[in-house]
Amino acid sequence: MARAWQLSDRWKRGAAALLLVLAGGVLSRASPEPQGTPSLEALLGHFAASPGLRAAVEEEKHISLLREPLVSHGTIAFVPPGLLVRVIDEPVSSLLVIDADGLRYEADGQQGALEIRAHPMLRALVDGMRHLFAGDADALRSAFEITWAVDAEDPMAWRLDLRPRDEATRDRVARLEIRGRGWSLGTLRVVEAAGDETLMRFSDVEMHHVFDEAEIAELLASVTGTGNADR
């Protein structure tokens, strides 16, 4: 059940400060890209060494009851160990901030919060992205059955399939399909047990992104028309 949660200017300033603290604490972890053909262990190690990730994202929701997919565009950002920010610019502005305390959102003039564990489909997506982006192999294996494959014709292209271990989650989400090339992301597909799918296409991927104060302020302020009175 959603709870009232005002994402005011004060909250956004606090979120920006947290992003800066987290980003500043991991700057020394940046490392050059591994050499050779990608492996799961090397890819996770590359993620684990990153001070942050930022990418543009195009999202397509394919729903069986609709003739055309729902398409949105925005930005995704991650700061270790587990802070995930998703900003949608089109067609409707929205902001999601996910951390250890749960999910907080602001969209179309509405604000609120969700307990991720109470929503199996959301839990699968959030766990998959946060564990992968953090390079947390143990958490990833605890939450998912993992299949890793490299393309026979293009050994730099890889595919990672994640199947939820939790029964309640598996009843809603069949698997996450993550594809990339080299040491970067390409796409993430969420295949629901009922057949609907969500495809995220990543571009302008910065795997070792260092956030500064101005960028974070711009990211969190990108949602417009939400009536952010300071509280």
ZAPA-417513 format. One record per residue: residue number from 1; residue in three letters; x, y, z of N, C-alpha, C, O, CB in turn. Coordinates in pm, whole numbers, plus 50000, padded with zeros to 5 digits. Atoms other than C-alpha are relative to their C-alpha. Glycine has a CB too. Example, Ala and Ser with C-alpha at 12.3 -4.5 7.8 and 13.67 -1.06 7.14 Angstrom:
! residues 2
resi	resn	n.east	n.north	n.up	ca.east	ca.north	ca.up	c.east	c.north	c.up	o.east	o.north	o.up	cb.east	cb.north	cb.up
1	Ala	50089	49881	50000	51230	49550	50780	50090	50120	50000	50194	50118	50066	49901	50003	50125;
2	Ser	49918	49881	49994	51367	49894	50714	49923	50109	50073	49974	50220	50090	50041	50046	49858;
END
This chain:
! residues 231
resi	resn	n.east	n.north	n.up	ca.east	ca.north	ca.up	c.east	c.north	c.up	o.east	o.north	o.up	cb.east	cb.north	cb.up
1	Met	50086	49881	50000	50000	50000	50000	50089	50124	50000	50189	50130	50072	49903	50001	50124;
2	Ala	49922	49877	50007	50130	50345	49912	49980	50081	50126	49871	50085	50183	49962	50082	49876;
3	Arg	50007	49912	49885	50213	50580	50197	50026	50142	49954	50098	50166	49857	50101	49957	50109;
4	Ala	49976	49860	50035	50203	50956	50188	50146	50033	50024	50201	49999	50128	49909	50095	50082;
5	Trp	49859	49965	49986	50552	51091	50130	50024	50121	49911	50030	50108	49789	50095	49881	49960;
6	Gln	49983	49879	50078	50607	51451	50022	50144	50013	49954	50235	50028	50036	49959	50122	50082;
7	Leu	49866	49983	50055	50907	51476	49789	50022	50149	49974	50019	50194	49859	50018	49917	49869;
8	Ser	49988	49855	50007	50962	51843	49863	50140	50040	49957	50226	49955	49936	49965	50064	50135;
9	Asp	49867	49951	50030	51256	52063	49776	50099	49958	50108	50214	49926	50079	49999	50153	49986;
10	Arg	49911	50042	49891	51399	51979	50118	50041	49855	49983	50157	49820	50003	49932	50021	50136;
11	Trp	49967	50143	50021	51376	51606	50045	50099	49985	49886	50194	49907	49896	49873	49917	49971;
12	Lys	49909	50011	50114	51544	51655	49708	50140	50048	50036	50239	49990	49988	49946	50081	49882;
13	Arg	49868	49956	49956	51827	51850	49870	50066	49891	50083	50187	49869	50072	49990	50131	50079;
14	Gly	49945	50109	49921	51871	51566	50116	50046	49884	49913	50151	49825	49937	49897	49951	50101;
15	Ala	49962	50107	50092	51875	51310	49835	50127	50037	49925	50214	49952	49906	49887	49970	49901;
16	Ala	49879	49956	50069	52133	51515	49648	50122	49988	50089	50227	49944	50044	49984	50144	49951;
17	Ala	49889	50010	49906	52352	51533	49958	50042	49854	50019	50161	49823	50027	49963	50062	50135;
18	Leu	49969	50142	49984	52325	51155	50001	50073	49947	49879	50170	49872	49893	49873	49920	50025;
19	Leu	49931	50043	50121	52422	51096	49640	50145	50045	50000	50235	49968	49964	49929	50054	49876;
20	Leu	49863	49949	49998	52728	51316	49683	50086	49926	50101	50201	49894	50072	50000	50148	50030;
21	Val	49925	50073	49899	52834	51141	50004	50037	49861	49950	50151	49816	49963	49920	49989	50130;
22	Leu	49974	50134	50051	52799	50800	49844	50098	50002	49885	50189	49919	49880	49870	49934	49956;
23	Ala	49910	49992	50114	52970	50903	49523	50142	50032	50046	50238	49973	49997	49951	50105	49900;
24	Gly	49868	49962	49953	53257	51067	49709	50070	49888	50073	50193	49882	50075	49990	50118	50089;
25	Gly	49941	50109	49924	53309	50756	49919	50053	49887	49916	50120	49799	49969	49903	49948	50094;
26	Val	49957	50112	50083	53376	50531	49620	50088	50044	49885	50113	49965	49794	49880	49925	49947;
27	Leu	49918	49953	50112	53593	50746	49393	50126	49917	49984	50172	49895	49872	50036	50146	50020;
28	Ser	49875	50075	50007	53900	50542	49481	49982	49860	49944	50080	49790	49919	50062	49993	50135;
29	Arg	50023	50135	50047	53731	50224	49358	50004	49988	49848	50002	49876	49797	49869	49951	50052;
30	Ala	50000	50006	50146	53741	50317	48987	50122	49925	49950	50231	49938	50006	49996	50142	49940;
31	Ser	49891	50078	50055	53954	50083	48776	49983	49992	49850	49872	50009	49801	50006	49859	50062;
32	Pro	50013	50012	50144	54034	50036	48406	49919	49877	49962	49901	49785	50042	50138	49993	49935;
33	Glu	50078	50115	50046	53825	49798	48198	50086	49875	49996	50204	49881	49961	49940	50028	49862;
34	Pro	49927	50125	50011	53926	49432	48220	50036	49971	49854	49977	50029	49763	49918	49884	50058;
35	Gln	49958	50039	50133	54098	49276	47921	49942	49864	49964	49907	49785	50051	50153	49998	49990;
36	Gly	50043	50131	50047	53986	48983	47707	49850	49985	49991	49775	50082	50003	50054	49896	50090;
37	Thr	50142	50032	50015	53652	48812	47660	49927	50016	50133	49977	49971	50236	49983	49857	49946;
38	Pro	50073	49981	49873	53389	48909	47919	49962	49866	50065	49927	49770	49997	49874	50082	49976;
39	Ser	50053	50110	49920	53306	48663	48195	49910	50062	50106	49919	50182	50132	50115	49914	50066;
40	Leu	50088	49946	49896	53042	48699	48465	50080	50057	50115	50049	50165	50165	49904	49892	50050;
41	Glu	49920	49955	49887	53305	48729	48735	50070	50133	49970	50075	50222	50054	50104	49894	50038;
42	Ala	49930	49877	50037	53499	48996	48546	49902	50117	49986	49933	50229	50025	50077	49981	49869;
43	Leu	50100	49894	50015	53183	49191	48462	49954	50051	50136	49944	50172	50157	49878	49949	49919;
44	Leu	50042	49959	49866	53068	49192	48825	50111	50076	50070	50085	50172	50143	49958	49880	50082;
45	Gly	49888	49928	49942	53415	49298	48932	50011	50141	49944	50047	50235	50016	50129	49925	49976;
46	His	49997	49869	50063	53399	49584	48684	49892	50091	50059	49917	50209	50086	49981	49987	49847;
47	Phe	50106	49923	49935	53066	49697	48827	50038	50037	50143	50017	50150	50186	49868	49921	49999;
48	Ala	49966	49976	49859	53195	49663	49183	50103	50110	50016	50106	50177	50119	50052	49872	50064;
49	Ala	49896	49897	49992	53487	49897	49106	49951	50136	49957	50026	50233	49963	50117	49960	49915;
50	Ser	50051	49875	50055	53262	50168	48964	49954	50097	50108	49890	50055	50205	49886	49972	49904;
51	Pro	50051	49900	49905	53197	50495	49153	49857	50041	49970	49794	50111	50049	50088	50123	49998;
52	Gly	50137	49965	50036	52864	50528	48974	49971	49966	49855	50063	49947	49775	49975	50147	50025;
53	Leu	50042	50031	50136	52666	50456	48660	49891	50098	49960	49804	50132	50040	49949	49853	49988;
54	Arg	50106	49915	50054	52458	50684	48442	49978	49961	49854	50073	49936	49781	50036	50151	50013;
55	Ala	50032	50035	50137	52278	50606	48117	49865	50058	49961	49777	50075	50046	50000	49848	49982;
56	Ala	50133	49968	50054	51995	50725	47896	49925	49869	49982	49987	49766	49953	50010	50079	49865;
57	Val	50078	50123	50012	51711	50473	47882	49872	50027	49921	49803	50125	49944	49966	49943	50138;
58	Glu	50130	50003	50068	51425	50406	47643	49929	49874	50047	49984	49765	50039	50016	50002	49844;
59	Glu	50074	50113	49941	51159	50184	47796	49874	49972	49918	49795	50063	49890	49964	50029	50148;
60	Glu	50120	50045	50071	50896	49985	47607	49926	49899	50086	49983	49798	50127	50037	49939	49862;
61	Lys	50084	50095	49928	50612	49816	47793	49905	49934	49900	49821	50001	49840	49921	50072	50116;
62	His	50087	50075	50090	50444	49546	47587	49895	49928	50083	49924	49832	50154	50083	49897	49914;
63	Ile	50111	50051	49921	50105	49471	47740	49900	49934	49905	49861	49993	49804	49932	50113	50083;
64	Ser	50083	50079	50091	49880	49206	47587	49869	50070	49964	49816	50048	49855	49970	49866	50062;
65	Leu	50128	49934	50025	49568	49424	47614	50015	50123	49910	49915	50180	49866	49936	50040	50130;
66	Leu	49976	49880	50082	49731	49708	47415	50062	49961	49867	50147	49872	49860	50090	50100	50074;
67	Arg	49948	50031	50132	49803	49706	47043	50141	50054	49981	50221	49993	49909	49908	50057	49894;
68	Glu	49869	49938	50014	50106	49934	47073	50068	50006	50137	50001	50019	50239	49988	50143	49939;
69	Pro	49930	49990	49872	50377	49940	47339	49995	50140	50057	49979	50238	49984	50144	49957	49984;
70	Leu	49987	49872	49932	50398	50218	47596	50148	50035	50005	50229	49958	50058	49937	49996	50143;
71	Val	49859	49964	50014	50723	50403	47532	50029	50123	50085	49952	50219	50084	50036	50026	49852;
72	Ser	49956	49885	49921	50906	50638	47768	50150	50017	49986	50221	49923	49951	49960	49984	50149;
73	His	49858	49968	50011	51246	50808	47772	50045	50072	50126	49971	50151	50184	50029	50086	49874;
74	Gly	49948	49934	49882	51466	50918	48057	50144	49965	50029	50222	49937	49938	49915	49967	50118;
75	Thr	49864	50022	49953	51779	50862	48261	49998	49907	50121	49906	49912	50203	50068	50134	50036;
76	Ile	49985	50084	49882	51894	50602	48509	50138	50026	50059	50236	50041	49987	49981	49849	49966;
77	Ala	49874	49974	49932	52164	50658	48769	50012	49906	50120	49912	49874	50185	50010	50148	50045;
78	Phe	49975	50090	49888	52323	50430	49029	50126	50044	50072	50229	50072	50011	50014	49852	49953;
79	Val	49884	49972	49916	52554	50509	49320	50011	49887	50101	49917	49863	50176	49987	50140	50072;
80	Pro	49983	50108	49903	52696	50217	49522	49984	50052	50143	50012	50169	50168	50138	49935	49983;
81	Pro	50022	50144	50023	52613	50041	49735	49862	49962	49950	49842	49846	49912	50026	49928	50125;
82	Gly	50132	50044	50041	52246	50051	49642	49900	50109	49970	49779	50085	49976	49945	49915	50104;
83	Leu	50091	49890	50028	52102	50390	49551	49974	50008	49850	50066	50028	49771	50059	50134	50052;
84	Leu	50041	50002	50140	51909	50379	49223	49900	50112	49975	49800	50124	50046	49938	49861	49962;
85	Val	50087	49888	50035	51749	50685	49062	49957	49982	49855	50039	49957	49767	50072	50138	50021;
86	Arg	50054	50011	50136	51521	50669	48758	49915	50124	49974	49818	50149	50044	49917	49869	49981;
87	Val	50072	49879	50038	51402	50989	48591	49941	49978	49861	50014	49945	49768	50093	50124	50003;
88	Ile	50066	50008	50130	51147	50978	48308	49963	50143	49958	49899	50216	50034	49873	49907	50006;
89	Asp	50028	49866	50053	51122	51291	48093	49879	50002	49907	49805	50100	49902	50121	50053	49926;
90	Glu	50109	50009	50097	50873	51176	47829	49935	49862	50008	50006	49764	50034	50052	50026	49856;
91	Pro	50097	49893	50029	50582	51133	47788	49951	50075	50124	49898	50185	50113	49882	49942	49927;
92	Val	50041	49936	49874	50509	51212	48156	50118	49999	50094	50180	49895	50116	49877	49926	50064;
93	Ser	49887	49990	49910	50774	51336	48397	49975	49921	50128	49866	49925	50185	50030	50146	50033;
94	Ser	50011	50074	49874	50842	51112	48696	50139	49979	50058	50239	49986	49987	49929	49864	49979;
95	Leu	49874	50023	49928	51110	51044	48954	49981	49882	50095	49886	49880	50174	50045	50127	50077;
96	Leu	49995	50110	49904	51186	50719	49138	50136	50002	50069	50239	50015	50002	49976	49863	49930;
97	Val	49877	50012	49924	51446	50697	49414	49987	49874	50085	49896	49862	50167	50027	50127	50089;
98	Ile	50005	50129	49932	51522	50349	49547	50127	49983	50081	50238	49994	50029	49983	49883	49898;
99	Asp	49885	50026	49914	51747	50278	49843	49960	49893	50101	49859	49825	50084	50048	50129	50071;
100	Ala	50026	50105	49901	51761	50053	50148	49867	50020	50072	49811	49925	50128	50112	49995	50102;
101	Asp	50126	49971	49932	51451	50223	50288	49877	49973	49915	49764	49979	49964	49999	50144	50044;
102	Gly	50113	50027	50087	51235	50140	49988	49999	50087	49877	50104	50136	49833	49871	50017	50075;
103	Leu	50017	49922	50123	51100	50325	49687	49916	50123	50029	49809	50114	50089	49934	49915	49889;
104	Arg	50075	49876	49990	50990	50687	49683	49981	50055	49859	50071	50047	49776	50074	50104	50090;
105	Tyr	50029	49957	50136	50826	50840	49380	49929	50135	49998	49868	50178	50096	49914	49896	49928;
106	Glu	50070	49876	50027	50697	51163	49236	49961	49994	49854	50048	49981	49767	50089	50127	50033;
107	Ala	50046	50011	50139	50483	51157	48921	49866	50069	49984	49773	50046	50062	49989	49852	49958;
108	Asp	50126	49938	50038	50214	51373	48767	49930	50064	50120	49809	50051	50137	49909	49897	49936;
109	Gly	50057	49931	49885	50165	51576	49084	49974	49913	50121	49922	49962	50221	49875	50063	49960;
110	Gln	50023	50092	49889	50150	51270	49310	50134	49957	50060	50232	49938	49989	49919	49876	49954;
111	Gln	49881	50049	49931	50404	51163	49572	49963	49883	50089	49849	49871	50135	50066	50113	50082;
112	Gly	50028	50112	49911	50435	50848	49775	50119	49909	50016	50229	49940	49971	49882	49922	49950;
113	Ala	49896	50098	49974	50636	50547	49881	49941	49860	49995	49822	49840	50019	50067	50026	50137;
114	Leu	50043	50140	50007	50619	50170	49837	50099	49913	50075	50219	49941	50078	49987	49954	49853;
115	Glu	49915	50104	49943	50752	49873	50028	50030	49902	49886	49941	49831	49840	49931	49927	50122;
116	Ile	49965	50079	50117	50942	49693	49753	49969	49852	50021	49924	49785	49928	50148	50017	49967;
117	Arg	50018	50143	49974	50915	49350	49919	49854	49957	49984	49826	49838	49966	50048	49966	50139;
118	Ala	50142	50033	50014	50535	49369	49895	49955	49994	49854	49840	49962	49826	49916	50101	50075;
119	His	50033	49998	50142	50548	49395	49514	50099	49912	49925	50207	49960	49887	50002	50146	49944;
120	Pro	49904	50096	50056	50710	49083	49361	50063	50042	49868	50183	50023	49849	49932	49869	49982;
121	Met	49944	49961	50128	50752	49220	49008	50100	50114	50015	50207	50112	49955	49889	50040	49904;
122	Leu	49908	49889	49972	50909	49541	49131	50123	49950	50073	50235	49995	50046	49930	50108	50082;
123	Arg	49888	50055	49924	51124	49344	49372	50101	49932	49908	50222	49949	49926	49950	49900	50104;
124	Ala	49909	50070	50092	51269	49129	49090	50083	50100	49921	50205	50084	49909	49920	49910	49905;
125	Leu	49928	49901	50080	51360	49431	48878	50101	50077	50085	50216	50095	50045	49902	50096	49934;
126	Val	49912	49922	49914	51505	49632	49166	50117	49916	50048	50232	49961	50045	49922	50057	50120;
127	Asp	49892	50087	49953	51704	49339	49307	50099	49971	49889	50220	49975	49910	49943	49869	50056;
128	Gly	49911	50032	50111	51840	49248	48965	50090	50117	49964	50210	50100	49947	49918	49959	49879;
129	Met	49922	49883	50039	51951	49600	48879	50098	50041	50110	50215	50067	50081	49908	50116	49967;
130	Arg	49911	49954	49892	52092	49693	49220	50113	49902	50025	50227	49944	50042	49920	50021	50129;
131	His	49893	50098	49975	52283	49367	49272	50099	49997	49885	50220	49986	49906	49940	49859	50021;
132	Leu	49910	49999	50116	52421	49376	48916	50085	50125	50000	50207	50117	49987	49920	49990	49869;
133	Phe	49925	49874	50006	52519	49743	48924	50100	50011	50115	50204	50075	50100	49904	50118	50004;
134	Ala	49906	49999	49888	52683	49693	49265	50108	49894	49986	50205	49893	50062	49924	49979	50131;
135	Gly	49904	50110	50016	52871	49388	49137	49997	49902	50115	50098	49841	50148	50140	50056	49986;
136	Asp	50014	50085	49881	52737	49190	49434	49963	49859	49957	49845	49826	49944	49893	50058	50097;
137	Ala	50022	50136	50050	52779	48830	49319	49920	49916	50099	49831	49841	50058	50133	49932	49970;
138	Asp	50070	50081	49900	52659	48676	49646	49852	50034	50005	49767	49945	50008	50063	50020	50138;
139	Ala	50140	49959	49996	52338	48881	49656	49928	49960	49873	49811	49920	49878	49990	50151	50021;
140	Leu	50061	50037	50128	52273	48814	49289	49967	49850	49998	49859	49811	49954	50093	50037	49882;
141	Arg	50023	50145	50000	52310	48437	49333	49898	49960	50105	49828	49860	50089	50132	49926	50025;
142	Ser	50099	50030	49898	52099	48443	49648	49858	50027	49950	49765	49954	49985	50027	50081	50126;
143	Ala	50133	49961	50046	51808	48613	49471	49958	49933	49869	49839	49922	49841	49995	50149	49983;
144	Phe	50032	50048	50133	51833	48452	49126	50078	49874	49964	50189	49851	50013	50029	50108	49898;
145	Glu	49927	50103	50073	51924	48142	48932	50061	50069	49878	49992	50139	49805	49906	49879	49958;
146	Ile	49925	49922	50098	52189	48269	48691	50041	49913	49881	50091	49802	49898	50124	50063	50064;
147	Thr	49948	50061	50121	52261	48174	48331	50081	50105	49926	50032	50215	49898	49884	49943	49910;
148	Trp	49909	49908	50069	52556	48337	48155	50042	49937	49869	50075	49819	49864	50125	50033	50087;
149	Ala	49960	50052	50130	52638	48301	47786	50070	50110	49920	50036	50228	49932	49879	49945	49922;
150	Val	49930	49910	50091	52875	48460	47535	49966	49958	49858	49963	49839	49827	50155	49999	50025;
151	Asp	50037	50027	50139	52780	48487	47167	50113	49928	49928	50228	49973	49933	49964	50131	49926;
152	Ala	49898	50078	50068	52963	48226	46960	50063	50078	49884	50181	50059	49855	49939	49871	49948;
153	Glu	49948	49924	50114	53001	48466	46666	50063	50132	50041	50145	50187	49968	49889	50025	49901;
154	Asp	49944	49875	49949	53083	48774	46873	50033	49979	50147	49948	50002	50233	49901	50121	49980;
155	Pro	49966	50035	49862	53272	48676	47189	49997	50117	50098	50007	50096	50219	50135	49938	50004;
156	Met	50011	49887	49909	53245	49029	47327	49855	50026	50040	49829	50103	50133	50060	50125	49935;
157	Ala	50143	49983	49968	52863	49009	47329	49959	49894	50100	49994	49777	50086	49913	49990	49871;
158	Trp	50037	50093	49894	52710	48851	47637	49852	50013	50036	49786	50112	50003	50086	50023	50124;
159	Arg	50139	50001	49953	52373	48760	47788	49998	49941	50140	50059	49838	50167	49907	49919	49903;
160	Leu	50016	50044	49861	52283	48725	48155	49850	49985	50027	49775	50082	50021	50066	50101	50100;
161	Asp	50140	50026	49965	51951	48562	48248	49990	49978	50150	50068	49904	50209	49945	49876	49923;
162	Leu	50023	50010	49857	51821	48596	48603	49858	49950	50024	49761	50015	49985	50023	50137	50071;
163	Arg	50132	50056	49968	51534	48374	48723	49981	50005	50151	50061	49948	50225	49987	49853	49947;
164	Pro	50019	49982	49854	51392	48464	49066	49991	49867	50073	49926	49773	50026	49874	50081	50027;
165	Arg	50008	50120	49916	51439	48203	49338	49875	50003	50088	49817	49898	50119	50125	49987	50088;
166	Asp	50117	49987	49914	51155	48339	49551	49875	49959	49924	49850	50006	49813	49987	50144	50052;
167	Glu	50116	50055	50070	50834	48154	49465	49897	50107	49967	49843	50109	49856	49935	49892	50084;
168	Ala	50098	49895	50024	50604	48455	49503	50045	50092	49887	49963	50137	49807	49975	50081	50127;
169	Thr	49947	49916	50107	50831	48660	49277	49995	49926	49867	49961	49985	49765	50143	50044	50031;
170	Arg	49999	50081	50122	50861	48378	49024	49861	49985	49941	49846	49968	49819	50059	49863	50028;
171	Asp	50137	50007	50050	50482	48362	48998	49965	50124	49916	49872	50120	49836	49901	49986	50116;
172	Arg	50027	49877	50074	50493	48718	48859	50103	50026	49891	50069	50078	49785	49996	50117	50095;
173	Val	49892	49970	50093	50830	48739	48683	50073	49871	49962	50127	49802	50049	50100	50103	50061;
174	Ala	49932	50120	50046	50970	48458	48471	50152	50017	50002	50225	49929	50048	49954	49964	49859;
175	Arg	49855	49979	50005	51315	48611	48418	50031	50145	49961	49947	50216	49907	50067	49901	49900;
176	Leu	49941	49877	50053	51527	48917	48354	50106	49959	49899	50189	49873	49929	50061	50090	50114;
177	Glu	49900	50026	50103	51731	48909	48033	50083	50126	49980	50031	50229	49936	49933	49955	49865;
178	Ile	49910	49884	50009	52030	49144	48037	50104	49970	49893	50171	49866	49898	50067	50032	50138;
179	Arg	49903	50018	50108	52245	49186	47727	50095	50120	49997	50058	50232	50032	49929	49984	49864;
180	Gly	49902	49894	50013	52561	49384	47669	50111	49957	49907	50111	49847	49853	50055	50040	50135;
181	Arg	49883	50031	50081	52884	49400	47480	50123	50059	50068	50123	50174	50111	49986	50055	49855;
182	Gly	49883	49955	49927	53227	49421	47630	49965	50017	50147	49916	49924	50211	50054	50131	49942;
183	Trp	50021	49976	49858	53197	49582	47971	49891	50101	50024	49893	50175	50123	50129	50047	50064;
184	Ser	50107	49903	49989	52884	49784	47913	49864	49935	49977	49854	49826	49920	50021	50113	49900;
185	Leu	50137	50047	50014	52507	49741	47922	49944	50032	49862	49983	50131	49799	49911	50062	50107;
186	Gly	50072	49975	50122	52288	49712	47615	49850	50009	50023	49788	50112	49997	50030	49893	49899;
187	Thr	50144	50005	49976	51936	49607	47712	49970	49920	50126	50051	49838	50171	49927	49939	49879;
188	Leu	50053	50081	49890	51736	49471	48002	49852	49974	49969	49774	50067	49951	50017	50072	50141;
189	Arg	50137	50040	50029	51415	49277	47936	49941	49929	50122	50001	49836	50176	49995	49910	49875;
190	Val	50073	50065	49892	51166	49185	48208	49888	49919	49936	49797	49975	49874	49944	50104	50104;
191	Val	50102	50089	50056	50958	48883	48103	49910	49953	50113	49954	49880	50202	50065	49879	49926;
192	Glu	50093	50037	49895	50650	48843	48317	49945	49860	49977	49940	49811	49864	49886	50101	50008;
193	Ala	50054	50135	50010	50499	48504	48392	49874	49996	49913	49846	49895	49849	49969	49945	50139;
194	Ala	50124	49994	50079	50175	48616	48224	50025	50031	49853	49933	50026	49772	49906	50105	50059;
195	Gly	49967	49977	50139	50358	48703	47903	50031	50144	49963	50093	50168	49859	49890	49955	49918;
196	Asp	49966	49861	50029	50383	49083	47918	50151	50020	50018	50217	49946	50091	49920	50097	50092;
197	Glu	49858	49974	49995	50730	49230	47872	50028	50149	50011	49951	50233	49963	50070	49941	49878;
198	Thr	49948	49864	49999	50923	49547	47948	50144	49994	49951	50225	49918	50004	49990	50064	50143;
199	Leu	49866	49996	50057	51232	49626	47742	50062	50137	50026	50003	50239	49990	49998	49968	49848;
200	Met	49924	49877	49979	51487	49887	47850	50122	49997	49908	50200	49902	49910	50042	50017	50149;
201	Arg	49882	49986	50085	51742	50003	47593	50086	50112	50057	50041	50225	50072	49959	50030	49851;
202	Phe	49909	49903	49941	52044	50179	47739	50091	50060	49892	50136	49989	49802	50085	49935	50112;
203	Ser	49908	49934	50091	52253	50435	47551	50079	50103	50079	50043	50139	50192	49925	50067	49881;
204	Asp	49912	49904	49931	52529	50682	47639	50034	49950	50140	50028	50024	50238	49933	50140	50009;
205	Val	49974	50063	49870	52625	50440	47916	50137	50041	50052	50239	50023	49985	49991	49846	49988;
206	Glu	49875	49964	49932	52889	50574	48155	50016	49907	50120	49949	49923	50222	50000	50151	50044;
207	Met	49985	50103	49898	53008	50281	48362	50084	50046	50121	50079	49983	50227	50063	49878	49938;
208	His	49920	49948	49889	53247	50486	48577	49971	50148	50016	50060	50232	50007	50153	49976	49975;
209	His	50044	49861	49992	53048	50802	48625	50020	50055	50141	49986	49990	50240	49854	50013	49958;
210	Val	49982	49930	49873	53141	51047	48900	49901	50116	50003	49907	50206	49919	50148	50050	50018;
211	Phe	50103	49898	49990	52849	51264	49009	50054	50124	50072	50129	50113	50169	49877	49945	50073;
212	Asp	49969	49877	49927	52892	51629	49105	49869	50064	50043	49761	50021	50003	50084	50098	49913;
213	Glu	50118	49940	49938	52655	51857	49292	49903	50056	49896	49781	50038	49908	50042	50111	50096;
214	Ala	50088	49939	50101	52524	52042	48985	49924	49894	49923	49805	49911	49894	50082	50086	49903;
215	Glu	50065	50105	50076	52450	51721	48798	49889	49933	50081	49782	49905	50029	50102	49895	49955;
216	Ile	50100	50063	49914	52266	51567	49091	49879	50091	50017	49765	50045	50012	50060	49966	50136;
217	Ala	50112	49906	49988	52058	51881	49139	49916	50001	49874	49793	50006	49880	50053	50141	50030;
218	Glu	50072	50002	50127	51968	51877	48770	49919	49872	49985	49806	49875	49938	50097	50015	49882;
219	Leu	50067	50128	50011	51879	51508	48785	49873	49997	50084	49767	49955	50037	50093	49887	50043;
220	Leu	50113	50005	49909	51648	51545	49084	49897	50109	49972	49781	50097	50012	50048	50011	50142;
221	Ala	50093	49891	50030	51495	51869	48959	49933	49983	49865	49857	50070	49823	50072	50132	50005;
222	Ser	50050	50016	50136	51405	51727	48619	49851	49974	49994	49790	49989	49888	50073	49887	49931;
223	Val	50144	50019	49995	51051	51644	48729	49934	50136	50018	49967	50209	50112	49960	49902	50113;
224	Thr	50062	49869	49995	50831	51946	48664	49853	49987	50030	49793	49880	50015	50020	50075	49870;
225	Gly	50144	49995	49978	50481	52050	48759	49951	49920	50118	49837	49874	50119	49931	49952	49880;
226	Thr	50040	50083	49886	50479	51868	49094	49973	50082	50125	49941	50026	50230	50106	49898	50029;
227	Gly	50037	49917	49883	50426	52164	49325	50089	49975	50117	50040	49941	50225	49858	49975	50040;
228	Asn	49905	50034	49894	50742	52122	49532	50014	50113	50100	50117	50180	50102	50135	49965	49940;
229	Ala	49986	49902	49893	50672	52356	49818	50087	49944	50110	50072	49828	50148	49862	50040	50057;
230	Asp	49910	50047	49894	50941	52334	50085	49918	49976	50125	49834	50056	50164	50113	50103	50028;
231	Arg	50077	50039	49882	50810	52155	50391	50095	49973	50114	50051	49939	50224	49912	49875	49972;
END
